[in-house]
Amino acid sequence: MAERSGGLWGYRLVFVALAAAIGFAQLLPLDPGPGRIPGPDVLMLLAFSWVIMRPEYVPVALIAAVFFLADLLFMRPIGLWTALVVLGSEFLRARTLMLRDAPFLVEWMLVAGVVAAVFTANALILALFATTQSGLGLTVIALTATIIAYPLVVILAGRAVGLKKIVPGEVDRLGPVSYTHLTLPTTGIR
């Protein structure tokens, strides 16, 4: 059991290190000037891909802490983006068993829907409180870039460090995989 928790903490540290590297890269003064096209939200895609591949490696508290720090660093409204990403990640976490056997295109479309919902909710809440935000065109470009970048993030930030989706009956080096926190609805039919 100690070996399993040690492996879990190792992957959690890798997640935090990847998040820190992404944040550092976004904070670098590489801005070419006016007319810059917004890029994808790689940090959100990292969290979503890891939640789908190995939900036990990224607990909700870790996601909330990482995104709360990102809100502070990127001077976003504190807690709004964090709350939306946590809701999105928990929505995906609840569908991990369904996505386990699904083809990648289904996973990509589900993540695209969650990303669109997060971007839309953020824009609507900021508009509701009359907070300054980027224009609709830039938001749509960022949303599109985020959706298109998902497969690359899955390959680079997930599978490059040895993560992959769990298949039925799989036992990894940490022991049998359990999903005691995930349940599927029962139909009562036997």
N, C-alpha and C positions, 0 to 999 in steps of 0.2 A: 504494500500500500504506500509506503514511503517513497518507493521508486516511482510509482504512478503520480503522486503529488509533486515530486521533483520534476518530472517531465512536463506536467501541467504548468508549473511555475516557469519552466524554461521557455515554453511556447508563449506564455503570457509576457515574459520579458522581451521575447523576439517581437511580439506585437507592439509593445510600447516602444521598442527601438525603431521599428519601421515607422510608427506614427511620429516619433521625434524627428526622424530623417525627413519625412514628408513635410512636417512643419518647418524644419530648418530650411529646406529647399524653397518653400513658399515665402519665407521671410527674407531670403537673399535679395539684395537690391539689383535685380536683373531686369527691371522694368524698362522696355525700350522707349517708353514715352506714350504720348496720347495715341488713341486708336488701338490699344492693346486688346486682343481678343481674349475673353476669359477662358481659362482651361477647365478641365474636369475637377470635380471634388474627389481627389484620389483617396483622401482619408476616409470619407464615407464609404467609398467602394471597398477599401481595405476591410473596414469593419463588417460590411455586409457579406463579403466573400468568405471571411473567416467564420462568421456566424453560420453560414450555410454549410461550409466544409466541416468544421469542428466546433459546434456550439459550446462545448465544455471548456474550450481554450479561452474564450472571450466572454466572461460573465458580464452581466448588465452593469455592475458597478465599475468595472474596468472601462467599458465603453463610455459611461457617463463621465468618469474622471478625465479620460483622454479628451473628450469633446468639450468638456467644461474648460480645460486648460487651453484648448484651441480657440474657444470663444474669447477668452481673455487675451491671448496672443494676437489674434486677428481683429480685435476690437469690434466684434459682432455684438448684438444685443445679448447680454449674458443669460445663458440658459435656454434661449429659444431654439437655436440650431441643435443644441445638445438634446433637448426634450424630443424634438422631431426625429433625430437620428436614433435615439433610444427606442421610440415608438416603432420606427421602421425596422430596426434590428430585431425587436421582439416579435413583430409580425412575421418576419422571415424565420426566426428561431422556431416559432410555432408550426412552421411548414417544412421543417428540416426533414422529417420522415417522408413527407410527400415528395420532396425534391431529391431524395436519395436515389431513387430509381428513374427519375425523369431525365430526358435528354438535356444537354446544355442549353439549347435554344429556349426551352420552357423556363429554365432557371433565369436566363438572361431577360426574358420578357417579364417575369415576375419582379425581378430586381428593377427593371426599367419602370414598371408601374409604381413601385415603392419610391424610387428616386423622384419620379414625376410628382407623386403625392407630397413628398417632403418639400420639394422646391415650390409647389403651388401653395401649400399651407404656410410656408415661410413668407412668401410674397403677400398672401392675403392678410396674415397677422400683422406684418409690417405696414401694409396699407391701412388696415383698420386703426392702427395707432398713429397714422400719418408720420411714420418714420422714413427718413431718407433712405432710398434703396436704388439699386441700378435699374436702368430702363428695362422694359419688357423684352426688347430685342437681345440685350446682353444676357438676361436671365434665360431666355430660350436657347441661346448659343451655349451657355454653361450647362444647361440641362442636357442638350444634345451631345455635347462633348463628354459629359459624365456617363451617359448611357453607352456611347460608342466605346469608351475606354474600359468598360467592365471586363471584357475577355482578357485584355492585356494585364489588368490588375490581378485577375485570377491566376494567370500564368506566372507573372513576375513576383507578386507578393504572397502568393499562397503555395503554389506547387514548387516554386524555387526553393522554399525552405522545408519542403517535404510534406506539405499538407495536401490531402485529397479527400474527396467525399467518402464517407463510410459506406461500404456495401453490406448487404445483409449477411450476418454471420462472421463479419470480420473481427479479427483480434489483432490489435496493433501491438507494438513493443511495450506499451504501457498496460496491457491487459485487456480483458473484454471491454468493449465499449458499451456503456449503459446510457439509456435515455430515460432515466426515472423521472426527470423533470419534464419530459415531453410525453404527452398522451394523445392518442388518436380518439376521436369520438366513436363510441360503440353504437352499433345499430340494433342490437338485441337479437339479431338473426344468428342462429347457430347451425 
